[in-house]
Amino acid sequence: MTITNQFTTLVTLHQLELAAGFADEIIVLKEGEVFKKGTPNEIITTKLLREVYRVHANIITNEENIPYVMPYSAYEYG
């Protein structure tokens, strides 16, 4: 319906893989401010995950080039 009727759809998600599978553009917020926006492959990077979510992760892509996050540890707060 969004494409057929040329609507803009805004969805708030916390699961990056779900956002990557359906969104043409992702906007990431950090501390209530826009941190970065772009395509899923531009946004979902190891650097961004460290800077925004404080998570160490590997990023893999499936056969459709959709990125998936494979976390392996979190930073210590303090």
PDB file as gemmi writes it, atoms N, CA and C in Angstrom:
CRYST1    1.000    1.000    1.000  90.00  90.00  90.00 P 1                      
ATOM      1  N   MET A   1       0.812  -1.178   0.000  1.00  0.00           N  
ATOM      2  CA  MET A   1       0.000   0.000   0.000  1.00  0.00           C  
ATOM      3  C   MET A   1       0.869   1.261   0.000  1.00  0.00           C  
ATOM      4  N   THR A   2       1.973   1.233   0.733  1.00  0.00           N  
ATOM      5  CA  THR A   2       2.857   2.393   0.786  1.00  0.00           C  
ATOM      6  C   THR A   2       3.406   2.714  -0.604  1.00  0.00           C  
ATOM      7  N   ILE A   3       3.873   1.705  -1.325  1.00  0.00           N  
ATOM      8  CA  ILE A   3       4.443   1.925  -2.654  1.00  0.00           C  
ATOM      9  C   ILE A   3       3.351   2.280  -3.654  1.00  0.00           C  
ATOM     10  N   THR A   4       2.250   1.535  -3.645  1.00  0.00           N  
ATOM     11  CA  THR A   4       1.159   1.766  -4.582  1.00  0.00           C  
ATOM     12  C   THR A   4       0.606   3.181  -4.477  1.00  0.00           C  
ATOM     13  N   ASN A   5       0.432   3.660  -3.269  1.00  0.00           N  
ATOM     14  CA  ASN A   5      -0.149   4.975  -3.047  1.00  0.00           C  
ATOM     15  C   ASN A   5       0.887   6.075  -2.814  1.00  0.00           C  
ATOM     16  N   GLN A   6       2.161   5.746  -2.940  1.00  0.00           N  
ATOM     17  CA  GLN A   6       3.264   6.674  -2.751  1.00  0.00           C  
ATOM     18  C   GLN A   6       3.217   7.375  -1.392  1.00  0.00           C  
ATOM     19  N   PHE A   7       2.956   6.590  -0.348  1.00  0.00           N  
ATOM     20  CA  PHE A   7       2.958   7.098   1.022  1.00  0.00           C  
ATOM     21  C   PHE A   7       4.362   7.028   1.599  1.00  0.00           C  
ATOM     22  N   THR A   8       4.601   7.830   2.600  1.00  0.00           N  
ATOM     23  CA  THR A   8       5.781   7.692   3.432  1.00  0.00           C  
ATOM     24  C   THR A   8       5.327   7.008   4.710  1.00  0.00           C  
ATOM     25  N   THR A   9       6.029   5.966   5.109  1.00  0.00           N  
ATOM     26  CA  THR A   9       5.670   5.232   6.312  1.00  0.00           C  
ATOM     27  C   THR A   9       6.785   5.384   7.332  1.00  0.00           C  
ATOM     28  N   LEU A  10       6.431   5.762   8.538  1.00  0.00           N  
ATOM     29  CA  LEU A  10       7.392   5.900   9.635  1.00  0.00           C  
ATOM     30  C   LEU A  10       7.097   4.814  10.664  1.00  0.00           C  
ATOM     31  N   VAL A  11       8.112   4.026  10.975  1.00  0.00           N  
ATOM     32  CA  VAL A  11       7.974   2.928  11.924  1.00  0.00           C  
ATOM     33  C   VAL A  11       9.107   3.026  12.936  1.00  0.00           C  
ATOM     34  N   THR A  12       8.805   2.827  14.195  1.00  0.00           N  
ATOM     35  CA  THR A  12       9.830   2.806  15.238  1.00  0.00           C  
ATOM     36  C   THR A  12      10.110   1.351  15.591  1.00  0.00           C  
ATOM     37  N   LEU A  13      11.362   0.935  15.432  1.00  0.00           N  
ATOM     38  CA  LEU A  13      11.765  -0.448  15.706  1.00  0.00           C  
ATOM     39  C   LEU A  13      13.036  -0.464  16.543  1.00  0.00           C  
ATOM     40  N   HIS A  14      13.190  -1.506  17.317  1.00  0.00           N  
ATOM     41  CA  HIS A  14      14.408  -1.701  18.086  1.00  0.00           C  
ATOM     42  C   HIS A  14      15.184  -2.917  17.586  1.00  0.00           C  
ATOM     43  N   GLN A  15      14.599  -3.657  16.667  1.00  0.00           N  
ATOM     44  CA  GLN A  15      15.267  -4.829  16.105  1.00  0.00           C  
ATOM     45  C   GLN A  15      15.852  -4.433  14.751  1.00  0.00           C  
ATOM     46  N   LEU A  16      17.160  -4.292  14.697  1.00  0.00           N  
ATOM     47  CA  LEU A  16      17.819  -3.773  13.501  1.00  0.00           C  
ATOM     48  C   LEU A  16      17.603  -4.652  12.274  1.00  0.00           C  
ATOM     49  N   GLU A  17      17.570  -5.964  12.451  1.00  0.00           N  
ATOM     50  CA  GLU A  17      17.376  -6.858  11.315  1.00  0.00           C  
ATOM     51  C   GLU A  17      16.001  -6.655  10.682  1.00  0.00           C  
ATOM     52  N   LEU A  18      15.003  -6.423  11.504  1.00  0.00           N  
ATOM     53  CA  LEU A  18      13.657  -6.175  10.994  1.00  0.00           C  
ATOM     54  C   LEU A  18      13.627  -4.862  10.220  1.00  0.00           C  
ATOM     55  N   ALA A  19      14.238  -3.840  10.772  1.00  0.00           N  
ATOM     56  CA  ALA A  19      14.316  -2.556  10.072  1.00  0.00           C  
ATOM     57  C   ALA A  19      15.061  -2.713   8.747  1.00  0.00           C  
ATOM     58  N   ALA A  20      16.158  -3.439   8.748  1.00  0.00           N  
ATOM     59  CA  ALA A  20      16.963  -3.627   7.540  1.00  0.00           C  
ATOM     60  C   ALA A  20      16.194  -4.364   6.454  1.00  0.00           C  
ATOM     61  N   GLY A  21      15.336  -5.280   6.856  1.00  0.00           N  
ATOM     62  CA  GLY A  21      14.585  -6.074   5.885  1.00  0.00           C  
ATOM     63  C   GLY A  21      13.465  -5.321   5.203  1.00  0.00           C  
ATOM     64  N   PHE A  22      12.986  -4.252   5.828  1.00  0.00           N  
ATOM     65  CA  PHE A  22      11.821  -3.560   5.287  1.00  0.00           C  
ATOM     66  C   PHE A  22      12.051  -2.094   4.940  1.00  0.00           C  
ATOM     67  N   ALA A  23      13.083  -1.485   5.461  1.00  0.00           N  
ATOM     68  CA  ALA A  23      13.267  -0.039   5.284  1.00  0.00           C  
ATOM     69  C   ALA A  23      14.220   0.281   4.140  1.00  0.00           C  
ATOM     70  N   ASP A  24      13.891   1.339   3.413  1.00  0.00           N  
ATOM     71  CA  ASP A  24      14.814   1.872   2.408  1.00  0.00           C  
ATOM     72  C   ASP A  24      15.841   2.774   3.074  1.00  0.00           C  
ATOM     73  N   GLU A  25      15.423   3.424   4.161  1.00  0.00           N  
ATOM     74  CA  GLU A  25      16.287   4.330   4.900  1.00  0.00           C  
ATOM     75  C   GLU A  25      16.048   4.127   6.394  1.00  0.00           C  
ATOM     76  N   ILE A  26      17.135   4.169   7.160  1.00  0.00           N  
ATOM     77  CA  ILE A  26      17.066   4.009   8.616  1.00  0.00           C  
ATOM     78  C   ILE A  26      17.650   5.268   9.252  1.00  0.00           C  
ATOM     79  N   ILE A  27      16.990   5.736  10.301  1.00  0.00           N  
ATOM     80  CA  ILE A  27      17.495   6.859  11.086  1.00  0.00           C  
ATOM     81  C   ILE A  27      17.783   6.336  12.483  1.00  0.00           C  
ATOM     82  N   VAL A  28      19.011   6.508  12.950  1.00  0.00           N  
ATOM     83  CA  VAL A  28      19.417   6.043  14.283  1.00  0.00           C  
ATOM     84  C   VAL A  28      19.513   7.252  15.205  1.00  0.00           C  
ATOM     85  N   LEU A  29      18.889   7.122  16.368  1.00  0.00           N  
ATOM     86  CA  LEU A  29      18.949   8.171  17.380  1.00  0.00           C  
ATOM     87  C   LEU A  29      19.922   7.776  18.476  1.00  0.00           C  
ATOM     88  N   LYS A  30      20.591   8.765  19.031  1.00  0.00           N  
ATOM     89  CA  LYS A  30      21.448   8.561  20.199  1.00  0.00           C  
ATOM     90  C   LYS A  30      21.188   9.722  21.137  1.00  0.00           C  
ATOM     91  N   GLU A  31      20.775   9.403  22.343  1.00  0.00           N  
ATOM     92  CA  GLU A  31      20.462  10.407  23.356  1.00  0.00           C  
ATOM     93  C   GLU A  31      19.458  11.439  22.835  1.00  0.00           C  
ATOM     94  N   GLY A  32      18.456  10.956  22.084  1.00  0.00           N  
ATOM     95  CA  GLY A  32      17.370  11.804  21.610  1.00  0.00           C  
ATOM     96  C   GLY A  32      17.667  12.634  20.382  1.00  0.00           C  
ATOM     97  N   GLU A  33      18.843  12.471  19.796  1.00  0.00           N  
ATOM     98  CA  GLU A  33      19.238  13.246  18.617  1.00  0.00           C  
ATOM     99  C   GLU A  33      19.532  12.300  17.454  1.00  0.00           C  
ATOM    100  N   VAL A  34      19.324  12.792  16.232  1.00  0.00           N  
ATOM    101  CA  VAL A  34      19.676  11.994  15.055  1.00  0.00           C  
ATOM    102  C   VAL A  34      21.185  11.811  15.038  1.00  0.00           C  
ATOM    103  N   PHE A  35      21.616  10.559  15.045  1.00  0.00           N  
ATOM    104  CA  PHE A  35      23.039  10.238  15.028  1.00  0.00           C  
ATOM    105  C   PHE A  35      23.506   9.998  13.596  1.00  0.00           C  
ATOM    106  N   LYS A  36      22.697   9.237  12.835  1.00  0.00           N  
ATOM    107  CA  LYS A  36      23.069   8.916  11.464  1.00  0.00           C  
ATOM    108  C   LYS A  36      21.826   8.437  10.725  1.00  0.00           C  
ATOM    109  N   LYS A  37      21.790   8.693   9.421  1.00  0.00           N  
ATOM    110  CA  LYS A  37      20.721   8.142   8.593  1.00  0.00           C  
ATOM    111  C   LYS A  37      21.307   7.686   7.272  1.00  0.00           C  
ATOM    112  N   GLY A  38      20.673   6.661   6.715  1.00  0.00           N  
ATOM    113  CA  GLY A  38      21.148   6.116   5.450  1.00  0.00           C  
ATOM    114  C   GLY A  38      20.481   4.789   5.167  1.00  0.00           C  
ATOM    115  N   THR A  39      20.997   4.078   4.187  1.00  0.00           N  
ATOM    116  CA  THR A  39      20.460   2.754   3.850  1.00  0.00           C  
ATOM    117  C   THR A  39      20.844   1.768   4.950  1.00  0.00           C  
ATOM    118  N   PRO A  40      20.148   0.633   5.021  1.00  0.00           N  
ATOM    119  CA  PRO A  40      20.516  -0.353   6.045  1.00  0.00           C  
ATOM    120  C   PRO A  40      21.998  -0.734   6.026  1.00  0.00           C  
ATOM    121  N   ASN A  41      22.583  -0.902   4.848  1.00  0.00           N  
ATOM    122  CA  ASN A  41      23.998  -1.283   4.775  1.00  0.00           C  
ATOM    123  C   ASN A  41      24.938  -0.152   5.167  1.00  0.00           C  
ATOM    124  N   GLU A  42      24.496   1.079   5.026  1.00  0.00           N  
ATOM    125  CA  GLU A  42      25.303   2.215   5.479  1.00  0.00           C  
ATOM    126  C   GLU A  42      25.208   2.384   7.000  1.00  0.00           C  
ATOM    127  N   ILE A  43      24.068   2.033   7.560  1.00  0.00           N  
ATOM    128  CA  ILE A  43      23.799   2.260   8.981  1.00  0.00           C  
ATOM    129  C   ILE A  43      24.292   1.121   9.865  1.00  0.00           C  
ATOM    130  N   ILE A  44      23.996  -0.089   9.481  1.00  0.00           N  
ATOM    131  CA  ILE A  44      24.291  -1.232  10.355  1.00  0.00           C  
ATOM    132  C   ILE A  44      25.736  -1.656  10.144  1.00  0.00           C  
ATOM    133  N   THR A  45      26.610  -1.046  10.952  1.00  0.00           N  
ATOM    134  CA  THR A  45      28.045  -1.314  10.892  1.00  0.00           C  
ATOM    135  C   THR A  45      28.561  -1.612  12.292  1.00  0.00           C  
ATOM    136  N   THR A  46      29.695  -2.254  12.373  1.00  0.00           N  
ATOM    137  CA  THR A  46      30.284  -2.535  13.687  1.00  0.00           C  
ATOM    138  C   THR A  46      30.603  -1.245  14.420  1.00  0.00           C  
ATOM    139  N   LYS A  47      31.067  -0.229  13.693  1.00  0.00           N  
ATOM    140  CA  LYS A  47      31.397   1.054  14.314  1.00  0.00           C  
ATOM    141  C   LYS A  47      30.161   1.705  14.934  1.00  0.00           C  
ATOM    142  N   LEU A  48      29.058   1.744  14.197  1.00  0.00           N  
ATOM    143  CA  LEU A  48      27.837   2.346  14.728  1.00  0.00           C  
ATOM    144  C   LEU A  48      27.330   1.580  15.945  1.00  0.00           C  
ATOM    145  N   LEU A  49      27.378   0.269  15.907  1.00  0.00           N  
ATOM    146  CA  LEU A  49      26.914  -0.531  17.047  1.00  0.00           C  
ATOM    147  C   LEU A  49      27.736  -0.241  18.295  1.00  0.00           C  
ATOM    148  N   ARG A  50      29.043  -0.051  18.134  1.00  0.00           N  
ATOM    149  CA  ARG A  50      29.890   0.309  19.272  1.00  0.00           C  
ATOM    150  C   ARG A  50      29.548   1.700  19.796  1.00  0.00           C  
ATOM    151  N   GLU A  51      29.413   2.662  18.881  1.00  0.00           N  
ATOM    152  CA  GLU A  51      29.202   4.048  19.278  1.00  0.00           C  
ATOM    153  C   GLU A  51      27.819   4.306  19.882  1.00  0.00           C  
ATOM    154  N   VAL A  52      26.791   3.674  19.352  1.00  0.00           N  
ATOM    155  CA  VAL A  52      25.422   3.950  19.800  1.00  0.00           C  
ATOM    156  C   VAL A  52      24.953   2.968  20.862  1.00  0.00           C  
ATOM    157  N   TYR A  53      25.178   1.681  20.615  1.00  0.00           N  
ATOM    158  CA  TYR A  53      24.628   0.646  21.501  1.00  0.00           C  
ATOM    159  C   TYR A  53      25.650   0.039  22.452  1.00  0.00           C  
ATOM    160  N   ARG A  54      26.924   0.432  22.282  1.00  0.00           N  
ATOM    161  CA  ARG A  54      28.003  -0.091  23.120  1.00  0.00           C  
ATOM    162  C   ARG A  54      28.073  -1.623  23.058  1.00  0.00           C  
ATOM    163  N   VAL A  55      27.990  -2.148  21.846  1.00  0.00           N  
ATOM    164  CA  VAL A  55      27.980  -3.593  21.618  1.00  0.00           C  
ATOM    165  C   VAL A  55      29.070  -3.954  20.611  1.00  0.00           C  
ATOM    166  N   HIS A  56      29.804  -5.011  20.912  1.00  0.00           N  
ATOM    167  CA  HIS A  56      30.737  -5.601  19.950  1.00  0.00           C  
ATOM    168  C   HIS A  56      29.934  -6.619  19.144  1.00  0.00           C  
ATOM    169  N   ALA A  57      30.015  -6.540  17.819  1.00  0.00           N  
ATOM    170  CA  ALA A  57      29.240  -7.461  16.995  1.00  0.00           C  
ATOM    171  C   ALA A  57      29.888  -7.639  15.633  1.00  0.00           C  
ATOM    172  N   ASN A  58      29.578  -8.756  15.027  1.00  0.00           N  
ATOM    173  CA  ASN A  58      29.918  -8.976  13.632  1.00  0.00           C  
ATOM    174  C   ASN A  58      28.656  -8.708  12.823  1.00  0.00           C  
ATOM    175  N   ILE A  59      28.833  -8.239  11.607  1.00  0.00           N  
ATOM    176  CA  ILE A  59      27.715  -8.009  10.707  1.00  0.00           C  
ATOM    177  C   ILE A  59      27.864  -8.985   9.553  1.00  0.00           C  
ATOM    178  N   ILE A  60      26.816  -9.731   9.303  1.00  0.00           N  
ATOM    179  CA  ILE A  60      26.796 -10.626   8.145  1.00  0.00           C  
ATOM    180  C   ILE A  60      25.627 -10.212   7.259  1.00  0.00           C  
ATOM    181  N   THR A  61      25.698 -10.547   5.997  1.00  0.00           N  
ATOM    182  CA  THR A  61      24.590 -10.254   5.094  1.00  0.00           C  
ATOM    183  C   THR A  61      24.074 -11.553   4.494  1.00  0.00           C  
ATOM    184  N   ASN A  62      22.770 -11.569   4.231  1.00  0.00           N  
ATOM    185  CA  ASN A  62      22.194 -12.756   3.614  1.00  0.00           C  
ATOM    186  C   ASN A  62      22.291 -12.644   2.092  1.00  0.00           C  
ATOM    187  N   GLU A  63      21.682 -13.586   1.383  1.00  0.00           N  
ATOM    188  CA  GLU A  63      21.775 -13.609  -0.078  1.00  0.00           C  
ATOM    189  C   GLU A  63      21.109 -12.395  -0.735  1.00  0.00           C  
ATOM    190  N   GLU A  64      20.248 -11.689   0.007  1.00  0.00           N  
ATOM    191  CA  GLU A  64      19.604 -10.477  -0.513  1.00  0.00           C  
ATOM    192  C   GLU A  64      20.343  -9.210  -0.064  1.00  0.00           C  
ATOM    193  N   ASN A  65      21.530  -9.387   0.518  1.00  0.00           N  
ATOM    194  CA  ASN A  65      22.389  -8.303   1.005  1.00  0.00           C  
ATOM    195  C   ASN A  65      21.770  -7.525   2.169  1.00  0.00           C  
ATOM    196  N   ILE A  66      20.924  -8.186   2.945  1.00  0.00           N  
ATOM    197  CA  ILE A  66      20.342  -7.573   4.142  1.00  0.00           C  
ATOM    198  C   ILE A  66      21.275  -7.865   5.311  1.00  0.00           C  
ATOM    199  N   PRO A  67      21.713  -6.822   6.031  1.00  0.00           N  
ATOM    200  CA  PRO A  67      22.651  -7.036   7.145  1.00  0.00           C  
ATOM    201  C   PRO A  67      21.974  -7.631   8.382  1.00  0.00           C  
ATOM    202  N   TYR A  68      22.696  -8.510   9.063  1.00  0.00           N  
ATOM    203  CA  TYR A  68      22.253  -9.106  10.321  1.00  0.00           C  
ATOM    204  C   TYR A  68      23.343  -8.893  11.365  1.00  0.00           C  
ATOM    205  N   VAL A  69      22.910  -8.601  12.575  1.00  0.00           N  
ATOM    206  CA  VAL A  69      23.823  -8.321  13.680  1.00  0.00           C  
ATOM    207  C   VAL A  69      24.056  -9.590  14.480  1.00  0.00           C  
ATOM    208  N   MET A  70      25.321  -9.924  14.692  1.00  0.00           N  
ATOM    209  CA  MET A  70      25.707 -11.082  15.493  1.00  0.00           C  
ATOM    210  C   MET A  70      26.535 -10.574  16.681  1.00  0.00           C  
ATOM    211  N   PRO A  71      25.856 -10.160  17.787  1.00  0.00           N  
ATOM    212  CA  PRO A  71      26.584  -9.603  18.927  1.00  0.00           C  
ATOM    213  C   PRO A  71      27.411 -10.670  19.647  1.00  0.00           C  
ATOM    214  N   TYR A  72      28.565 -10.261  20.181  1.00  0.00           N  
ATOM    215  CA  TYR A  72      29.349 -11.200  20.976  1.00  0.00           C  
ATOM    216  C   TYR A  72      29.754 -10.651  22.326  1.00  0.00           C  
ATOM    217  N   SER A  73      29.633  -9.351  22.578  1.00  0.00           N  
ATOM    218  CA  SER A  73      29.856  -8.823  23.929  1.00  0.00           C  
ATOM    219  C   SER A  73      29.419  -7.363  23.976  1.00  0.00           C  
ATOM    220  N   ALA A  74      29.245  -6.873  25.197  1.00  0.00           N  
ATOM    221  CA  ALA A  74      28.874  -5.478  25.409  1.00  0.00           C  
ATOM    222  C   ALA A  74      30.006  -4.779  26.151  1.00  0.00           C  
ATOM    223  N   TYR A  75      30.108  -3.475  25.931  1.00  0.00           N  
ATOM    224  CA  TYR A  75      31.075  -2.675  26.679  1.00  0.00           C  
ATOM    225  C   TYR A  75      30.633  -2.593  28.132  1.00  0.00           C  
ATOM    226  N   GLU A  76      31.593  -2.448  28.986  1.00  0.00           N  
ATOM    227  CA  GLU A  76      31.303  -2.183  30.395  1.00  0.00           C  
ATOM    228  C   GLU A  76      30.971  -0.711  30.558  1.00  0.00           C  
ATOM    229  N   TYR A  77      29.947  -0.430  31.318  1.00  0.00           N  
ATOM    230  CA  TYR A  77      29.608   0.960  31.608  1.00  0.00           C  
ATOM    231  C   TYR A  77      30.454   1.456  32.773  1.00  0.00           C  
ATOM    232  N   GLY A  78      30.802   2.723  32.719  1.00  0.00           N  
ATOM    233  CA  GLY A  78      31.538   3.258  33.844  1.00  0.00           C  
ATOM    234  C   GLY A  78      32.560   4.202  33.502  1.00  0.00           C  
TER     235      GLY A  78                                                      
END                                                                             
